[in-house]
């Protein structure tokens, strides 16, 4: 079974509490369960994780390269400025793996500082604005590319 790391950045652990009008009322546990279910339906082994620590996400991206795992990445606030994260994400895609950048909300409808992603330029693709559905679409895209 193909392994996919679903990696989530800062404040995603606060889902259901932080700005539910933007991010919804569901929790990170709900997202982890949903992603695992969608992955199973698609024949993907999903391992969903969250951290507020930039170095942890970088380490997980290195792990993806080393274990030949595809990635769904919600870099959250790191999207806009983390060149360390961008460089680690580039290692994923240049090694021939898929990396789909996802966002719950559409960053382009929000504050102007959220309009730029340092990750998008090295990602296989980007999906934003569909809430938890962004993750489902990302997993569908990975499964379709691998078929």
C-alpha positions as CSV (number, residue, x, y, z in Angstrom):
1,X,0.0,0.0,0.0
2,X,1.3,3.5,-0.9
3,X,2.1,5.6,2.1
4,X,1.1,9.3,2.3
5,X,2.1,11.6,5.1
6,X,-0.5,14.2,5.8
7,X,1.4,17.0,7.5
8,X,-0.1,20.0,9.3
9,X,1.6,23.1,10.5
10,X,1.0,25.6,13.3
11,X,-2.4,26.1,14.9
12,X,-4.1,23.2,13.1
13,X,-4.2,21.5,16.5
14,X,-6.6,24.3,17.5
15,X,-9.2,23.4,14.8
16,X,-12.7,23.7,16.2
17,X,-11.6,26.4,18.6
18,X,-9.6,28.9,16.4
19,X,-11.8,31.0,14.2
20,X,-14.5,28.4,13.4
21,X,-16.1,30.9,11.0
22,X,-13.0,30.4,8.8
23,X,-11.8,26.9,9.6
24,X,-15.0,25.2,10.7
25,X,-16.1,23.5,13.9
26,X,-14.4,20.1,13.3
27,X,-11.3,19.2,15.2
28,X,-7.9,17.9,14.2
29,X,-9.0,14.5,15.5
30,X,-11.9,14.7,13.0
31,X,-9.5,15.6,10.2
32,X,-7.1,12.7,11.1
33,X,-10.1,10.2,11.1
34,X,-11.5,11.6,7.8
35,X,-8.1,11.5,6.0
36,X,-7.5,8.0,7.2
37,X,-10.9,6.9,5.9
38,X,-10.4,8.6,2.5
39,X,-7.0,7.1,2.2
40,X,-8.3,3.6,2.9
41,X,-11.0,4.1,0.2
42,X,-8.2,5.0,-2.3
43,X,-5.8,2.3,-1.3
44,X,-3.5,4.7,0.5
45,X,-1.9,4.3,3.9
46,X,-2.4,7.7,5.5
47,X,-0.3,8.9,8.4
48,X,-1.6,12.3,9.6
49,X,0.4,14.5,11.9
50,X,0.4,18.0,13.3
51,X,3.0,20.2,14.9
52,X,3.6,23.9,15.8
53,X,7.3,23.3,15.3
54,X,8.9,24.3,12.0
55,X,11.9,22.0,12.5
56,X,9.5,19.0,13.1
57,X,7.8,19.5,9.7
58,X,11.2,19.8,8.0
59,X,12.2,16.5,9.6
60,X,8.9,14.9,8.5
61,X,9.5,16.0,4.9
62,X,13.0,14.5,5.1
63,X,11.4,11.3,6.4
64,X,9.1,11.3,3.4
65,X,12.0,11.4,1.0
66,X,13.8,8.6,3.0
67,X,10.8,6.4,3.2
68,X,9.5,7.2,-0.3
69,X,6.2,8.6,1.0
70,X,4.0,11.0,-0.9
71,X,2.9,14.1,1.0
72,X,-0.2,16.2,1.6
73,X,1.1,19.4,3.3
74,X,-0.8,22.2,5.0
75,X,2.1,24.4,6.0
76,X,-0.3,26.9,7.6
77,X,1.5,30.1,8.6
78,X,4.8,28.6,7.4
79,X,3.4,28.9,3.9
80,X,4.3,32.5,3.6
81,X,7.9,32.7,4.9
82,X,9.6,29.4,5.7
83,X,12.3,28.9,3.2
84,X,13.5,25.9,5.3
85,X,10.1,24.3,4.7
86,X,10.2,25.2,1.0
87,X,13.6,23.6,0.6
88,X,12.5,20.4,2.4
89,X,9.4,20.3,0.2
90,X,11.5,20.7,-2.9
91,X,13.5,17.6,-1.8
92,X,10.2,15.6,-1.8
93,X,9.3,16.6,-5.4
94,X,12.7,16.5,-6.9
95,X,13.1,12.9,-5.6
96,X,10.1,12.0,-7.8
97,X,7.5,12.0,-5.0
98,X,4.2,13.9,-5.1
99,X,3.6,16.8,-2.7
100,X,0.2,18.5,-2.7
101,X,-0.1,21.8,-0.7
102,X,-3.5,22.2,0.9
103,X,-5.3,25.0,2.8
104,X,-8.6,24.8,4.5
105,X,-9.4,28.4,3.5
106,X,-8.6,30.2,0.3
107,X,-5.5,32.4,1.2
108,X,-6.3,34.7,-1.7
109,X,-9.5,35.8,-0.1
110,X,-7.8,36.7,3.2
111,X,-5.3,39.3,4.3
112,X,-2.7,40.3,1.7
113,X,0.2,38.7,3.6
114,X,-1.4,35.3,3.1
115,X,-1.5,35.7,-0.7
116,X,2.1,34.4,-1.3
117,X,3.3,30.8,-0.8
118,X,7.0,29.9,-0.8
119,X,5.8,26.2,-1.0
120,X,3.6,26.4,-4.1
121,X,6.5,26.8,-6.5
122,X,7.9,23.4,-5.5
123,X,4.6,21.5,-4.9
124,X,3.1,19.1,-7.4
125,X,-0.1,21.1,-7.0
126,X,-2.1,23.3,-4.6
127,X,-5.7,22.9,-3.4
128,X,-7.3,25.5,-1.2
129,X,-10.6,26.8,0.1
130,X,-12.6,23.6,0.4
131,X,-12.2,23.0,4.2
132,X,-11.6,19.3,5.0
133,X,-12.5,18.6,1.3
134,X,-9.1,20.1,0.3
135,X,-7.5,17.1,1.9
136,X,-9.8,14.7,0.2
137,X,-9.1,16.3,-3.2
138,X,-5.4,16.1,-2.5
139,X,-5.6,12.4,-1.7
140,X,-7.7,11.8,-4.8
141,X,-5.1,13.6,-6.9
142,X,-2.3,11.5,-5.5
143,X,-4.2,8.3,-6.1
144,X,-5.1,9.4,-9.7
145,X,-1.5,10.2,-10.4
146,X,-0.3,6.8,-9.1
147,X,-3.0,4.9,-11.1
